Amino acid sequence: MSVAFTREEDLEATAADLVDRPVSTHPNWVTKQGLEQIEAELAAARAAYNAAQTSGTVESDRTAMARATRDLRYWIARRATAQLVEVEADGRVRFGGNFTIEREDGRTQTWAIVGEDEADPAKGSISHVSPLARALMGKRVDDEAEVAGQTVVVTAIDT
């Protein structure tokens, strides 16, 4: 059916239409920066919720309120379960630390293991529950691990 044959209010999202953001069942480990990020997101969600409550139009209120409520629930849950983990410098791949690997094809990559909400592979950080992090946690320089059918070697560790 074409959008031309729908009522505008049918296109608006309501709280019932928006699915909650999934909250991971894994421990919510965070670095100091990750905790700051969660707190900033929570403040932004509160601000969006307050703005939606005071907005002028009824139709946009429903959509804005639904989104703000969903985001607020998510960030409240993430803040409540956040577990700040301090970096241990013991020469092993650890949460909060950086490490470099060499892949079978000769490529080298440097990663930081961080919490789920702060992970950004494009910027060199991966979640502690990612397959790569799980395979390498506790490894030392020159240790090997199997990841996605390939062998990787830890070449450097920097915490």
N, C-alpha and C positions, 0 to 999 in steps of 0.2 A: 504494500500500500504506500502511496506517495505521502510525503510529509504534508503536502498541500491539503490532504483530507483528514488531518488530525487537528484537534483543538490544541491551542497553545498550552493550556494548563496540563494536558496529557504529557507534554514534553518535559515538564518540570519534575525534578527529582524530589521525592519526599523521603522521610526517614525510613519508611518501609521499603522504598526502592533501592536504597544504597546498602550494599552488603558491607558488613564490618570488615576493616582491614584485619587480615589474619595475624594473630599474635603467636609467635613461635613457641613451641613447647620446650625448646632448648634453654639452658641457663642463659640469662640475659647479662653476660659478661660485657663490661664496657671499660674503655680506657678513660682517662681524665677528660680528654677531648670528646669522647663519645658521650659521656655524662653531660658535658656542657652543651653538646648538640641536642640531646634529648630535652634538656631544660629549655633551650631556645625554641625547639619545635613545640613544646608544651605551652610556652608563653605565646607563641604565634597562634596556636589553636585556640587558646583562651581569648586572644584579641579578636580572632575571626568570629568566634561564638558571640562575643559582646557586640561586635559590629553587626552581625546578623540579627540580633535581638532589637537593635535600634534602627535598622534599615527602614526605608520609607515604603517600599512597594511590597504588596502581599505575595505576588507570584515569585519574585526573586528571593523573598524571605524564606520561603519553604526550601528552596534549593540550597541557599547559603546556610540555613540553619541545619539542614540534614548533613551537609558536608562538614560543617564545623563540629557538630555533635559527634559524628563518626570519628573525625580526627582527634577530637578531645578525648574520647574514650580510649583510642589507641595509645596516645602519648601518656595518658594517666596510667594505663596498665604498664607501659614500658618503663616509666619512671619508678613505679612502685616495685618492679621486679629487678631493676638495675643493680648489678653487683660490681662495684668498682674493683678492678684487678690491677694490682701493682706489678710492674715489670720486674721479673727476676733475671738478673744477669748471671747465668750459670753456664754459658757456652752451648746452650741448646736452643732449638727453635721453640719459641714460647709465645703465648698470647701477649700482645703489646710490643713485641720485638720485630725487627726487620731481618730478613734473610735473603740470600741470593741462591738461585738454583741454575743448573745447566741442564738443558733438555738434550735428548738423544741427537737432535738435529743441529746441536751446537749453539742454539739460542740461549742467552742468559736473561733471567728476569729477577727483579728484586721486588719483594712483597713485604707488607706489614700485616700481621694477623690482628684483627680488631673485632669489635662487636658487630652483630648483624645489621643494626641500623646505621652504623658508620662505614660499613664496607663500600668501597667504590673501586672495582677492579681497573677501571680506566685511569685511576689515579694511583694505582699500586697498592691498594689495600683489599684484603679478602677477609671474609667472615671466618670466625673460628670453627664454624660448622661446615665450611666448604670442604669438598673432597681433598683438595691440595693441602689445606691446613691440617686436616685430620691425619693425612698420610705422613706429614712431616713433623708434627708436634713431638718434641722430645729428641729429635734427631740432632746430630752434631755435624760439623764440617766433615766432608767426604762420605757421609752416610748416604745410602741410596733408598729410594722409595718408588713404588709402582703407582702411577697416577694416570688414569684414563688409558691404560694399556701401554704406557710409555714409562721408561725408567728415567728418573730425575736424580741429580746429585746435588747435595747441599754444598755450595762452594764458599759461602761466607755467612756469618751471623753477626748482627749488630743490634744490641738491645738498647 
